Amino acid sequence: MATSMKRDFIPLFTPDIQESDIDAVAAVLRSGMLVQGKNVQLLEERFCEITGANNAVAVSNGTATLHLMLHALGICGGDEVIIPAFSYVATANAIELVGATPVFVDIEPYTFNIDVSKVEALINENTRVIMPVHEFGLSANLGPLRELAKKHNLILLEDAACAVGSDYMGAATGKESFGASFSLHPRKAITSGEGGIIVTHDEGFANHLRILRNHGIEMVEGEMDFVEAGFNYRMTDFQAALVLNQTQRLHEQIAHKQKIAQIYLQQLNTHYMHLPETPSYAAHTWQTFHVVLHDKIDRKKVIAELKNAGIGANYGAQCIPATTYYKEIYNYNSQIDFPQAYRAYTQGLALPMFPGITEEEAIFITEKINQITEKEYAK
Ligand SMILES: *Cc1c(COP(=O)(O)O)cnc(C)c1O
C-alpha cells in the first residue's frame, strides 16, 4: 500500500485508485449498462455488511443523502434541526434546502464533535431532528443523544459523511441507526467520484428513500407507478463499481492511517498545538488528522511554510454560523456563541493523511511542523 518512492510534495490528501478499480469501471462502461443497476445493488449489499444495517440506499452524493433523508421525513418550514456548529457547510445547507432551520451547538474542543451537554437546552416544540456529525472520521457521543431523542420524541440522523468504517462502543456506524449517511467524494476514505449512501434499520424509510431518489417511481405488480414528486438522485453503475472495489481495502487502509496517527500523536510538539483526542467509546478512522494551533501562531504562515517544505496542509472544516450566508441570515456572533467551533475554524490545521502516506513521510512532517510552529510561536 505505502510506496517507498520519494515524492517531491506530500499532499494533504490523494485518493487511492488502483488498476483493479479502473478495471471494474471499464467493465461497466463496456457493458453499456451505465445507470443505477447491478453494481449499485452490490454496493448497497456491501454497505449492509460493513455497517450491519439492514438497508442501504446509494445516491448521487453526500449532500443528496442528507437532503433526501430530511425531505422523506417531511422536515420543512418551521421545523428545527440540531447540528454541530463545526462541520462541512453541506450539513446545514441540506436543512436550509428543505426550508427548516439549523440550530447550531458548539463542539468539544479536541474531538471536534457536538458537545452533547449543550443539546437539551436547545430542544423546543419545533425541534424535529438531532443530526450529529461524526467529524473527521470519529463517531460523536451517540449514547446521550439517543436518550435525548427518545425522551423528546425526536429523530436521530447521523451525518457520517467522513466516517465510513467507524464505530460507537464497538458497533459499526450505521448498525443501530434510523438514518446514517456516508459521502463517497474523493476527499473521503473511499470514493465513487461523486456519491453517497444512506443506511437504515427501517425498511419503510429505505423504500421511501428509493422511491424519492428515482422520480417518485414505485413498482406495483411489475408496473411503474409515479406516486410522489421525486428527485433524480441516482448513482451511476460505473461509480458504484469504482467504490465497490475499494471497499475491500477499507479496513486495511484505516489500520494504516491509525499507525500514521500514532506517529503524529507521539511526535508533534504539544507546546505549539493541541492534538486531537479520541474518547474511549470510539475508534478513530482518521479521515482527517486535525490539530489546533496555539493562539499565538499565525496559521496562514504555517500553511505557507509547510508548502515550501513540500507538505500540503489546510483548514479542516467550517464554523458554519461564521460563514457569510449563515452569519447574515441568523446574525450569529460565533466567537461568543460557539467559541470552540470558532477556534477550530480559525486555528485548526489538517495534516496529510491518506492510504499511501508512509511512516517516513509522517516523521518528516512532524519534524517540519515542530520546527515551523516553534519559530512562529517565538515571533
Ligand atoms: C463531505 C461532507 C458532506 C457532503 O458530501 P458530498 O458528497 O461532498 O456532497 C456532508 N457532510 C459532511 C460532514 C462532509 O464532510
The ligand as a Tripos MOL2 file, in Angstrom:
@<TRIPOS>MOLECULE
LIG
   15    15     1     0     0
SMALL
NO_CHARGES

@<TRIPOS>ATOM
      1 C1        -18.2350   15.8400    2.6560 C.3       1 LIG1
      2 C2        -19.3170   16.1050    3.6150 C.ar      1 LIG1
      3 C3        -20.6460   16.2700    3.2050 C.ar      1 LIG1
      4 C4        -21.0530   16.3730    1.7640 C.3       1 LIG1
      5 O1        -20.7350   15.2870    0.9840 O.3       1 LIG1
      6 P1        -20.6570   15.4590   -0.6140 P.3       1 LIG1
      7 O2        -20.5380   14.0580   -1.1000 O.co2     1 LIG1
      8 O3        -19.4420   16.2760   -0.8950 O.co2     1 LIG1
      9 O4        -21.9050   16.1260   -1.0480 O.co2     1 LIG1
     10 C5        -21.6130   16.4180    4.1810 C.ar      1 LIG1
     11 N1        -21.2980   16.4240    5.4840 N.ar      1 LIG1
     12 C6        -20.0310   16.3120    5.9130 C.ar      1 LIG1
     13 C7        -19.7380   16.2940    7.3780 C.3       1 LIG1
     14 C8        -18.9970   16.1620    4.9920 C.ar      1 LIG1
     15 O5        -17.7360   16.0700    5.4280 O.3       1 LIG1
@<TRIPOS>BOND
     1     1     2 1
     2     2     3 ar
     3     2    14 ar
     4     3     4 1
     5     3    10 ar
     6     4     5 1
     7     5     6 1
     8     6     7 2
     9     6     8 1
    10     6     9 1
    11    10    11 ar
    12    11    12 ar
    13    12    13 1
    14    12    14 ar
    15    14    15 1
@<TRIPOS>SUBSTRUCTURE
     1 LIG1         1 GROUP 0 **** ****
